[in-house]
Amino acid sequence: MRIVNKVLREIYHSLTAAGWIWLGMSTLGPPPVRPEPSLHEPPQGHPERLRPDIALTTTELALQKQLMAPIGDQW
C-alpha cells in the first residue's frame, strides 16, 4: 500500500507541474529581473570609434541621413 501511495503522489506532482507549464506559469515564481546593459562609447583607439578630423564619405553621409530621418521619410 505504501508503494501505491508513493506512485500516486508522484503522478499527482507530475500532472500538477505539467498543468502549470501548460498554463504558462512556473512553480518557481517569476523570473529574476536582469538589469539592462548600459551602452558606452568605444574606448580611445578602438577601430569603431569615429575620427572627428576626417570628413564622412558620400555613402556615410547618405546612411547618416537615412538614420536621422523620421521612419516614414526614409524612401
PyMOL Python script that loads the backbone (N, CA, C, O; Angstrom):
from pymol import cmd

cmd.read_pdbstr("""\
ATOM      1  N   MET A   1       0.816  -1.186   0.000  1.00  0.00           N
ATOM      2  CA  MET A   1       0.000   0.000   0.000  1.00  0.00           C
ATOM      3  C   MET A   1       0.871   1.267   0.000  1.00  0.00           C
ATOM      4  O   MET A   1       0.483   2.285  -0.572  1.00  0.00           O
ATOM      5  N   ARG A   2       2.041   1.204   0.638  1.00  0.00           N
ATOM      6  CA  ARG A   2       2.935   2.359   0.665  1.00  0.00           C
ATOM      7  C   ARG A   2       3.447   2.671  -0.726  1.00  0.00           C
ATOM      8  O   ARG A   2       3.603   3.839  -1.082  1.00  0.00           O
ATOM      9  N   ILE A   3       3.712   1.641  -1.516  1.00  0.00           N
ATOM     10  CA  ILE A   3       4.224   1.850  -2.875  1.00  0.00           C
ATOM     11  C   ILE A   3       3.158   2.514  -3.736  1.00  0.00           C
ATOM     12  O   ILE A   3       3.463   3.408  -4.525  1.00  0.00           O
ATOM     13  N   VAL A   4       1.919   2.083  -3.587  1.00  0.00           N
ATOM     14  CA  VAL A   4       0.829   2.686  -4.359  1.00  0.00           C
ATOM     15  C   VAL A   4       0.681   4.162  -3.992  1.00  0.00           C
ATOM     16  O   VAL A   4       0.476   4.997  -4.873  1.00  0.00           O
ATOM     17  N   ASN A   5       0.782   4.493  -2.713  1.00  0.00           N
ATOM     18  CA  ASN A   5       0.701   5.893  -2.281  1.00  0.00           C
ATOM     19  C   ASN A   5       1.834   6.728  -2.874  1.00  0.00           C
ATOM     20  O   ASN A   5       1.611   7.853  -3.321  1.00  0.00           O
ATOM     21  N   LYS A   6       3.049   6.178  -2.877  1.00  0.00           N
ATOM     22  CA  LYS A   6       4.191   6.902  -3.437  1.00  0.00           C
ATOM     23  C   LYS A   6       4.011   7.127  -4.935  1.00  0.00           C
ATOM     24  O   LYS A   6       4.279   8.216  -5.443  1.00  0.00           O
ATOM     25  N   VAL A   7       3.556   6.088  -5.639  1.00  0.00           N
ATOM     26  CA  VAL A   7       3.367   6.207  -7.086  1.00  0.00           C
ATOM     27  C   VAL A   7       2.280   7.235  -7.393  1.00  0.00           C
ATOM     28  O   VAL A   7       2.453   8.071  -8.279  1.00  0.00           O
ATOM     29  N   LEU A   8       1.174   7.180  -6.674  1.00  0.00           N
ATOM     30  CA  LEU A   8       0.095   8.133  -6.904  1.00  0.00           C
ATOM     31  C   LEU A   8       0.519   9.562  -6.558  1.00  0.00           C
ATOM     32  O   LEU A   8       0.129  10.508  -7.243  1.00  0.00           O
ATOM     33  N   ARG A   9       1.304   9.717  -5.514  1.00  0.00           N
ATOM     34  CA  ARG A   9       1.792  11.042  -5.145  1.00  0.00           C
ATOM     35  C   ARG A   9       2.706  11.600  -6.244  1.00  0.00           C
ATOM     36  O   ARG A   9       2.611  12.778  -6.590  1.00  0.00           O
ATOM     37  N   GLU A  10       3.588  10.761  -6.788  1.00  0.00           N
ATOM     38  CA  GLU A  10       4.479  11.211  -7.864  1.00  0.00           C
ATOM     39  C   GLU A  10       3.691  11.549  -9.130  1.00  0.00           C
ATOM     40  O   GLU A  10       4.002  12.523  -9.815  1.00  0.00           O
ATOM     41  N   ILE A  11       2.687  10.755  -9.434  1.00  0.00           N
ATOM     42  CA  ILE A  11       1.838  11.056 -10.590  1.00  0.00           C
ATOM     43  C   ILE A  11       1.129  12.386 -10.384  1.00  0.00           C
ATOM     44  O   ILE A  11       1.049  13.198 -11.307  1.00  0.00           O
ATOM     45  N   TYR A  12       0.617  12.613  -9.187  1.00  0.00           N
ATOM     46  CA  TYR A  12      -0.059  13.872  -8.874  1.00  0.00           C
ATOM     47  C   TYR A  12       0.887  15.060  -9.069  1.00  0.00           C
ATOM     48  O   TYR A  12       0.516  16.049  -9.701  1.00  0.00           O
ATOM     49  N   HIS A  13       2.107  14.967  -8.528  1.00  0.00           N
ATOM     50  CA  HIS A  13       3.066  16.067  -8.654  1.00  0.00           C
ATOM     51  C   HIS A  13       3.461  16.286 -10.114  1.00  0.00           C
ATOM     52  O   HIS A  13       3.626  17.429 -10.540  1.00  0.00           O
ATOM     53  N   SER A  14       3.613  15.222 -10.875  1.00  0.00           N
ATOM     54  CA  SER A  14       3.961  15.351 -12.287  1.00  0.00           C
ATOM     55  C   SER A  14       2.845  16.028 -13.068  1.00  0.00           C
ATOM     56  O   SER A  14       3.105  16.907 -13.890  1.00  0.00           O
ATOM     57  N   LEU A  15       1.605  15.625 -12.817  1.00  0.00           N
ATOM     58  CA  LEU A  15       0.471  16.237 -13.514  1.00  0.00           C
ATOM     59  C   LEU A  15       0.285  17.697 -13.100  1.00  0.00           C
ATOM     60  O   LEU A  15      -0.092  18.531 -13.923  1.00  0.00           O
ATOM     61  N   THR A  16       0.544  18.005 -11.847  1.00  0.00           N
ATOM     62  CA  THR A  16       0.449  19.389 -11.385  1.00  0.00           C
ATOM     63  C   THR A  16       1.492  20.253 -12.086  1.00  0.00           C
ATOM     64  O   THR A  16       1.176  21.351 -12.542  1.00  0.00           O
ATOM     65  N   ALA A  17       2.727  19.774 -12.178  1.00  0.00           N
ATOM     66  CA  ALA A  17       3.788  20.522 -12.858  1.00  0.00           C
ATOM     67  C   ALA A  17       3.460  20.693 -14.336  1.00  0.00           C
ATOM     68  O   ALA A  17       3.674  21.766 -14.901  1.00  0.00           O
ATOM     69  N   ALA A  18       2.938  19.630 -14.969  1.00  0.00           N
ATOM     70  CA  ALA A  18       2.565  19.728 -16.385  1.00  0.00           C
ATOM     71  C   ALA A  18       1.450  20.757 -16.572  1.00  0.00           C
ATOM     72  O   ALA A  18       1.450  21.492 -17.559  1.00  0.00           O
ATOM     73  N   GLY A  19       0.504  20.817 -15.640  1.00  0.00           N
ATOM     74  CA  GLY A  19      -0.562  21.812 -15.719  1.00  0.00           C
ATOM     75  C   GLY A  19      -0.042  23.224 -15.604  1.00  0.00           C
ATOM     76  O   GLY A  19      -0.488  24.113 -16.328  1.00  0.00           O
ATOM     77  N   TRP A  20       0.903  23.442 -14.693  1.00  0.00           N
ATOM     78  CA  TRP A  20       1.496  24.773 -14.550  1.00  0.00           C
ATOM     79  C   TRP A  20       2.215  25.178 -15.828  1.00  0.00           C
ATOM     80  O   TRP A  20       2.122  26.326 -16.263  1.00  0.00           O
ATOM     81  N   ILE A  21       2.934  24.228 -16.429  1.00  0.00           N
ATOM     82  CA  ILE A  21       3.642  24.529 -17.680  1.00  0.00           C
ATOM     83  C   ILE A  21       2.632  24.824 -18.785  1.00  0.00           C
ATOM     84  O   ILE A  21       2.835  25.747 -19.573  1.00  0.00           O
ATOM     85  N   TRP A  22       1.554  24.056 -18.853  1.00  0.00           N
ATOM     86  CA  TRP A  22       0.538  24.243 -19.881  1.00  0.00           C
ATOM     87  C   TRP A  22      -0.097  25.632 -19.767  1.00  0.00           C
ATOM     88  O   TRP A  22      -0.419  26.253 -20.780  1.00  0.00           O
ATOM     89  N   LEU A  23      -0.274  26.108 -18.562  1.00  0.00           N
ATOM     90  CA  LEU A  23      -0.852  27.427 -18.348  1.00  0.00           C
ATOM     91  C   LEU A  23       0.165  28.546 -18.526  1.00  0.00           C
ATOM     92  O   LEU A  23      -0.195  29.722 -18.473  1.00  0.00           O
ATOM     93  N   GLY A  24       1.421  28.197 -18.734  1.00  0.00           N
ATOM     94  CA  GLY A  24       2.465  29.203 -18.909  1.00  0.00           C
ATOM     95  C   GLY A  24       2.948  29.786 -17.612  1.00  0.00           C
ATOM     96  O   GLY A  24       3.524  30.874 -17.594  1.00  0.00           O
ATOM     97  N   MET A  25       2.725  29.088 -16.537  1.00  0.00           N
ATOM     98  CA  MET A  25       3.164  29.567 -15.230  1.00  0.00           C
ATOM     99  C   MET A  25       4.272  28.667 -14.706  1.00  0.00           C
ATOM    100  O   MET A  25       4.466  27.548 -15.181  1.00  0.00           O
ATOM    101  N   SER A  26       4.968  29.161 -13.752  1.00  0.00           N
ATOM    102  CA  SER A  26       6.045  28.388 -13.165  1.00  0.00           C
ATOM    103  C   SER A  26       5.787  28.229 -11.675  1.00  0.00           C
ATOM    104  O   SER A  26       5.256  29.129 -11.024  1.00  0.00           O
ATOM    105  N   THR A  27       6.161  27.098 -11.156  1.00  0.00           N
ATOM    106  CA  THR A  27       6.026  26.895  -9.715  1.00  0.00           C
ATOM    107  C   THR A  27       7.196  27.529  -8.974  1.00  0.00           C
ATOM    108  O   THR A  27       7.208  27.552  -7.743  1.00  0.00           O
ATOM    109  N   LEU A  28       8.179  28.043  -9.708  1.00  0.00           N
ATOM    110  CA  LEU A  28       9.362  28.636  -9.088  1.00  0.00           C
ATOM    111  C   LEU A  28       9.212  30.129  -8.856  1.00  0.00           C
ATOM    112  O   LEU A  28      10.100  30.742  -8.265  1.00  0.00           O
ATOM    113  N   GLY A  29       8.125  30.729  -9.296  1.00  0.00           N
ATOM    114  CA  GLY A  29       7.931  32.163  -9.141  1.00  0.00           C
ATOM    115  C   GLY A  29       8.374  32.893 -10.394  1.00  0.00           C
ATOM    116  O   GLY A  29       8.796  32.264 -11.364  1.00  0.00           O
ATOM    117  N   PRO A  30       8.282  34.215 -10.381  1.00  0.00           N
ATOM    118  CA  PRO A  30       8.651  34.985 -11.568  1.00  0.00           C
ATOM    119  C   PRO A  30      10.154  34.910 -11.829  1.00  0.00           C
ATOM    120  O   PRO A  30      10.938  34.724 -10.899  1.00  0.00           O
ATOM    121  N   PRO A  31      10.556  35.055 -13.092  1.00  0.00           N
ATOM    122  CA  PRO A  31      11.994  35.013 -13.386  1.00  0.00           C
ATOM    123  C   PRO A  31      12.683  36.232 -12.799  1.00  0.00           C
ATOM    124  O   PRO A  31      12.057  37.279 -12.629  1.00  0.00           O
ATOM    125  N   PRO A  32      13.963  36.108 -12.489  1.00  0.00           N
ATOM    126  CA  PRO A  32      14.675  37.251 -11.906  1.00  0.00           C
ATOM    127  C   PRO A  32      14.796  38.383 -12.922  1.00  0.00           C
ATOM    128  O   PRO A  32      14.930  38.145 -14.122  1.00  0.00           O
ATOM    129  N   VAL A  33      14.749  39.599 -12.431  1.00  0.00           N
ATOM    130  CA  VAL A  33      14.866  40.769 -13.291  1.00  0.00           C
ATOM    131  C   VAL A  33      16.341  41.033 -13.526  1.00  0.00           C
ATOM    132  O   VAL A  33      17.121  41.181 -12.585  1.00  0.00           O
ATOM    133  N   ARG A  34      16.711  41.089 -14.800  1.00  0.00           N
ATOM    134  CA  ARG A  34      18.109  41.357 -15.149  1.00  0.00           C
ATOM    135  C   ARG A  34      18.255  42.827 -15.516  1.00  0.00           C
ATOM    136  O   ARG A  34      17.442  43.351 -16.278  1.00  0.00           O
ATOM    137  N   PRO A  35      19.253  43.491 -15.001  1.00  0.00           N
ATOM    138  CA  PRO A  35      19.435  44.892 -15.389  1.00  0.00           C
ATOM    139  C   PRO A  35      19.886  44.981 -16.848  1.00  0.00           C
ATOM    140  O   PRO A  35      20.680  44.169 -17.323  1.00  0.00           O
ATOM    141  N   GLU A  36      19.362  45.980 -17.539  1.00  0.00           N
ATOM    142  CA  GLU A  36      19.750  46.153 -18.936  1.00  0.00           C
ATOM    143  C   GLU A  36      21.182  46.681 -18.991  1.00  0.00           C
ATOM    144  O   GLU A  36      21.560  47.537 -18.191  1.00  0.00           O
ATOM    145  N   PRO A  37      21.976  46.174 -19.928  1.00  0.00           N
ATOM    146  CA  PRO A  37      23.359  46.655 -20.002  1.00  0.00           C
ATOM    147  C   PRO A  37      23.384  48.115 -20.459  1.00  0.00           C
ATOM    148  O   PRO A  37      22.608  48.521 -21.324  1.00  0.00           O
ATOM    149  N   SER A  38      24.270  48.879 -19.877  1.00  0.00           N
ATOM    150  CA  SER A  38      24.400  50.276 -20.280  1.00  0.00           C
ATOM    151  C   SER A  38      25.374  50.351 -21.455  1.00  0.00           C
ATOM    152  O   SER A  38      26.397  49.667 -21.477  1.00  0.00           O
ATOM    153  N   LEU A  39      25.037  51.188 -22.420  1.00  0.00           N
ATOM    154  CA  LEU A  39      25.866  51.337 -23.610  1.00  0.00           C
ATOM    155  C   LEU A  39      26.822  52.506 -23.418  1.00  0.00           C
ATOM    156  O   LEU A  39      26.436  53.578 -22.952  1.00  0.00           O
ATOM    157  N   HIS A  40      28.060  52.278 -23.782  1.00  0.00           N
ATOM    158  CA  HIS A  40      29.095  53.300 -23.675  1.00  0.00           C
ATOM    159  C   HIS A  40      29.774  53.425 -25.031  1.00  0.00           C
ATOM    160  O   HIS A  40      29.714  52.514 -25.857  1.00  0.00           O
ATOM    161  N   GLU A  41      30.411  54.548 -25.246  1.00  0.00           N
ATOM    162  CA  GLU A  41      31.187  54.723 -26.466  1.00  0.00           C
ATOM    163  C   GLU A  41      32.396  53.796 -26.423  1.00  0.00           C
ATOM    164  O   GLU A  41      32.863  53.428 -25.345  1.00  0.00           O
ATOM    165  N   PRO A  42      32.907  53.415 -27.610  1.00  0.00           N
ATOM    166  CA  PRO A  42      34.121  52.594 -27.624  1.00  0.00           C
ATOM    167  C   PRO A  42      35.288  53.364 -26.999  1.00  0.00           C
ATOM    168  O   PRO A  42      35.319  54.593 -27.055  1.00  0.00           O
ATOM    169  N   PRO A  43      36.233  52.659 -26.413  1.00  0.00           N
ATOM    170  CA  PRO A  43      37.377  53.348 -25.799  1.00  0.00           C
ATOM    171  C   PRO A  43      38.272  54.006 -26.842  1.00  0.00           C
ATOM    172  O   PRO A  43      38.163  53.722 -28.034  1.00  0.00           O
ATOM    173  N   GLN A  44      39.149  54.875 -26.389  1.00  0.00           N
ATOM    174  CA  GLN A  44      40.082  55.560 -27.296  1.00  0.00           C
ATOM    175  C   GLN A  44      40.919  54.533 -28.056  1.00  0.00           C
ATOM    176  O   GLN A  44      41.382  53.551 -27.475  1.00  0.00           O
ATOM    177  N   GLY A  45      41.110  54.760 -29.344  1.00  0.00           N
ATOM    178  CA  GLY A  45      41.919  53.873 -30.160  1.00  0.00           C
ATOM    179  C   GLY A  45      41.169  52.663 -30.691  1.00  0.00           C
ATOM    180  O   GLY A  45      41.746  51.850 -31.414  1.00  0.00           O
ATOM    181  N   HIS A  46      39.901  52.530 -30.349  1.00  0.00           N
ATOM    182  CA  HIS A  46      39.106  51.401 -30.826  1.00  0.00           C
ATOM    183  C   HIS A  46      38.811  51.599 -32.312  1.00  0.00           C
ATOM    184  O   HIS A  46      38.541  52.726 -32.728  1.00  0.00           O
ATOM    185  N   PRO A  47      38.855  50.530 -33.132  1.00  0.00           N
ATOM    186  CA  PRO A  47      38.643  50.696 -34.574  1.00  0.00           C
ATOM    187  C   PRO A  47      37.244  51.196 -34.952  1.00  0.00           C
ATOM    188  O   PRO A  47      37.072  51.719 -36.053  1.00  0.00           O
ATOM    189  N   GLU A  48      36.252  51.056 -34.088  1.00  0.00           N
ATOM    190  CA  GLU A  48      34.909  51.525 -34.408  1.00  0.00           C
ATOM    191  C   GLU A  48      34.657  52.966 -33.963  1.00  0.00           C
ATOM    192  O   GLU A  48      33.562  53.492 -34.158  1.00  0.00           O
ATOM    193  N   ARG A  49      35.638  53.588 -33.383  1.00  0.00           N
ATOM    194  CA  ARG A  49      35.474  54.968 -32.921  1.00  0.00           C
ATOM    195  C   ARG A  49      35.651  55.917 -34.108  1.00  0.00           C
ATOM    196  O   ARG A  49      36.583  55.761 -34.896  1.00  0.00           O
ATOM    197  N   LEU A  50      34.742  56.914 -34.236  1.00  0.00           N
ATOM    198  CA  LEU A  50      34.832  57.881 -35.326  1.00  0.00           C
ATOM    199  C   LEU A  50      35.951  58.881 -35.067  1.00  0.00           C
ATOM    200  O   LEU A  50      36.216  59.268 -33.929  1.00  0.00           O
ATOM    201  N   ARG A  51      36.591  59.281 -36.144  1.00  0.00           N
ATOM    202  CA  ARG A  51      37.644  60.290 -36.044  1.00  0.00           C
ATOM    203  C   ARG A  51      37.052  61.634 -36.435  1.00  0.00           C
ATOM    204  O   ARG A  51      36.572  61.787 -37.559  1.00  0.00           O
ATOM    205  N   PRO A  52      37.074  62.600 -35.547  1.00  0.00           N
ATOM    206  CA  PRO A  52      36.478  63.901 -35.869  1.00  0.00           C
ATOM    207  C   PRO A  52      37.265  64.691 -36.912  1.00  0.00           C
ATOM    208  O   PRO A  52      36.718  65.624 -37.501  1.00  0.00           O
ATOM    209  N   ASP A  53      38.527  64.349 -37.159  1.00  0.00           N
ATOM    210  CA  ASP A  53      39.338  65.100 -38.114  1.00  0.00           C
ATOM    211  C   ASP A  53      39.135  64.639 -39.552  1.00  0.00           C
ATOM    212  O   ASP A  53      39.643  65.288 -40.466  1.00  0.00           O
ATOM    213  N   ILE A  54      38.418  63.552 -39.788  1.00  0.00           N
ATOM    214  CA  ILE A  54      38.174  63.037 -41.138  1.00  0.00           C
ATOM    215  C   ILE A  54      36.689  63.203 -41.453  1.00  0.00           C
ATOM    216  O   ILE A  54      35.826  62.794 -40.676  1.00  0.00           O
ATOM    217  N   ALA A  55      36.407  63.812 -42.613  1.00  0.00           N
ATOM    218  CA  ALA A  55      35.016  64.025 -43.018  1.00  0.00           C
ATOM    219  C   ALA A  55      34.400  62.703 -43.479  1.00  0.00           C
ATOM    220  O   ALA A  55      35.106  61.805 -43.938  1.00  0.00           O
ATOM    221  N   LEU A  56      33.063  62.593 -43.352  1.00  0.00           N
ATOM    222  CA  LEU A  56      32.366  61.396 -43.798  1.00  0.00           C
ATOM    223  C   LEU A  56      32.315  61.345 -45.324  1.00  0.00           C
ATOM    224  O   LEU A  56      32.258  62.381 -45.986  1.00  0.00           O
ATOM    225  N   THR A  57      32.337  60.135 -45.874  1.00  0.00           N
ATOM    226  CA  THR A  57      32.211  59.965 -47.320  1.00  0.00           C
ATOM    227  C   THR A  57      30.765  60.190 -47.734  1.00  0.00           C
ATOM    228  O   THR A  57      29.886  60.316 -46.881  1.00  0.00           O
ATOM    229  N   THR A  58      30.511  60.242 -49.040  1.00  0.00           N
ATOM    230  CA  THR A  58      29.141  60.455 -49.520  1.00  0.00           C
ATOM    231  C   THR A  58      28.227  59.305 -49.119  1.00  0.00           C
ATOM    232  O   THR A  58      27.062  59.525 -48.788  1.00  0.00           O
ATOM    233  N   THR A  59      28.742  58.089 -49.146  1.00  0.00           N
ATOM    234  CA  THR A  59      27.939  56.935 -48.723  1.00  0.00           C
ATOM    235  C   THR A  59      27.611  57.031 -47.239  1.00  0.00           C
ATOM    236  O   THR A  59      26.479  56.770 -46.832  1.00  0.00           O
ATOM    237  N   GLU A  60      28.593  57.403 -46.438  1.00  0.00           N
ATOM    238  CA  GLU A  60      28.355  57.540 -44.993  1.00  0.00           C
ATOM    239  C   GLU A  60      27.377  58.671 -44.701  1.00  0.00           C
ATOM    240  O   GLU A  60      26.553  58.553 -43.795  1.00  0.00           O
ATOM    241  N   LEU A  61      27.456  59.763 -45.451  1.00  0.00           N
ATOM    242  CA  LEU A  61      26.511  60.859 -45.266  1.00  0.00           C
ATOM    243  C   LEU A  61      25.095  60.437 -45.624  1.00  0.00           C
ATOM    244  O   LEU A  61      24.142  60.811 -44.941  1.00  0.00           O
ATOM    245  N   ALA A  62      24.951  59.649 -46.709  1.00  0.00           N
ATOM    246  CA  ALA A  62      23.627  59.155 -47.104  1.00  0.00           C
ATOM    247  C   ALA A  62      23.060  58.222 -46.026  1.00  0.00           C
ATOM    248  O   ALA A  62      21.874  58.294 -45.705  1.00  0.00           O
ATOM    249  N   LEU A  63      23.896  57.361 -45.478  1.00  0.00           N
ATOM    250  CA  LEU A  63      23.447  56.471 -44.407  1.00  0.00           C
ATOM    251  C   LEU A  63      23.059  57.260 -43.164  1.00  0.00           C
ATOM    252  O   LEU A  63      22.064  56.944 -42.512  1.00  0.00           O
ATOM    253  N   GLN A  64      23.837  58.279 -42.835  1.00  0.00           N
ATOM    254  CA  GLN A  64      23.516  59.103 -41.674  1.00  0.00           C
ATOM    255  C   GLN A  64      22.194  59.821 -41.884  1.00  0.00           C
ATOM    256  O   GLN A  64      21.401  59.942 -40.950  1.00  0.00           O
ATOM    257  N   LYS A  65      21.948  60.303 -43.103  1.00  0.00           N
ATOM    258  CA  LYS A  65      20.693  60.986 -43.406  1.00  0.00           C
ATOM    259  C   LYS A  65      19.510  60.034 -43.252  1.00  0.00           C
ATOM    260  O   LYS A  65      18.464  60.416 -42.728  1.00  0.00           O
ATOM    261  N   GLN A  66      19.680  58.780 -43.715  1.00  0.00           N
ATOM    262  CA  GLN A  66      18.606  57.786 -43.567  1.00  0.00           C
ATOM    263  C   GLN A  66      18.348  57.465 -42.099  1.00  0.00           C
ATOM    264  O   GLN A  66      17.196  57.311 -41.692  1.00  0.00           O
ATOM    265  N   LEU A  67      19.390  57.366 -41.318  1.00  0.00           N
ATOM    266  CA  LEU A  67      19.235  57.026 -39.903  1.00  0.00           C
ATOM    267  C   LEU A  67      18.608  58.169 -39.109  1.00  0.00           C
ATOM    268  O   LEU A  67      17.884  57.921 -38.145  1.00  0.00           O
ATOM    269  N   MET A  68      18.872  59.405 -39.496  1.00  0.00           N
ATOM    270  CA  MET A  68      18.363  60.548 -38.762  1.00  0.00           C
ATOM    271  C   MET A  68      16.959  60.956 -39.206  1.00  0.00           C
ATOM    272  O   MET A  68      16.290  61.706 -38.494  1.00  0.00           O
ATOM    273  N   ALA A  69      16.494  60.478 -40.373  1.00  0.00           N
ATOM    274  CA  ALA A  69      15.176  60.847 -40.885  1.00  0.00           C
ATOM    275  C   ALA A  69      14.085  60.138 -40.088  1.00  0.00           C
ATOM    276  O   ALA A  69      14.314  59.051 -39.557  1.00  0.00           O
ATOM    277  N   PRO A  70      12.901  60.743 -40.001  1.00  0.00           N
ATOM    278  CA  PRO A  70      11.776  60.050 -39.367  1.00  0.00           C
ATOM    279  C   PRO A  70      11.451  58.762 -40.115  1.00  0.00           C
ATOM    280  O   PRO A  70      11.815  58.621 -41.283  1.00  0.00           O
ATOM    281  N   ILE A  71      10.783  57.835 -39.472  1.00  0.00           N
ATOM    282  CA  ILE A  71      10.562  56.498 -40.028  1.00  0.00           C
ATOM    283  C   ILE A  71       9.846  56.541 -41.358  1.00  0.00           C
ATOM    284  O   ILE A  71      10.213  55.775 -42.249  1.00  0.00           O
ATOM    285  N   GLY A  72       8.853  57.381 -41.552  1.00  0.00           N
ATOM    286  CA  GLY A  72       8.075  57.386 -42.802  1.00  0.00           C
ATOM    287  C   GLY A  72       8.780  58.090 -43.941  1.00  0.00           C
ATOM    288  O   GLY A  72       8.343  57.953 -45.083  1.00  0.00           O
ATOM    289  N   ASP A  73       9.860  58.847 -43.696  1.00  0.00           N
ATOM    290  CA  ASP A  73      10.508  59.656 -44.729  1.00  0.00           C
ATOM    291  C   ASP A  73      11.786  59.032 -45.289  1.00  0.00           C
ATOM    292  O   ASP A  73      12.565  59.733 -45.936  1.00  0.00           O
ATOM    293  N   GLN A  74      12.023  57.771 -45.069  1.00  0.00           N
ATOM    294  CA  GLN A  74      13.299  57.181 -45.493  1.00  0.00           C
ATOM    295  C   GLN A  74      13.342  56.885 -46.987  1.00  0.00           C
ATOM    296  O   GLN A  74      14.438  56.798 -47.540  1.00  0.00           O
ATOM    297  N   TRP A  75      12.233  56.727 -47.658  1.00  0.00           N
ATOM    298  CA  TRP A  75      12.263  56.361 -49.064  1.00  0.00           C
ATOM    299  C   TRP A  75      11.718  57.478 -49.834  1.00  0.00           C
ATOM    300  O   TRP A  75      11.640  57.404 -51.060  1.00  0.00           O
TER     301      TRP A  75
END
""", "prot")
cmd.dss("prot")
cmd.show_as("cartoon", "prot")
cmd.util.cbc("prot")
cmd.orient("prot")
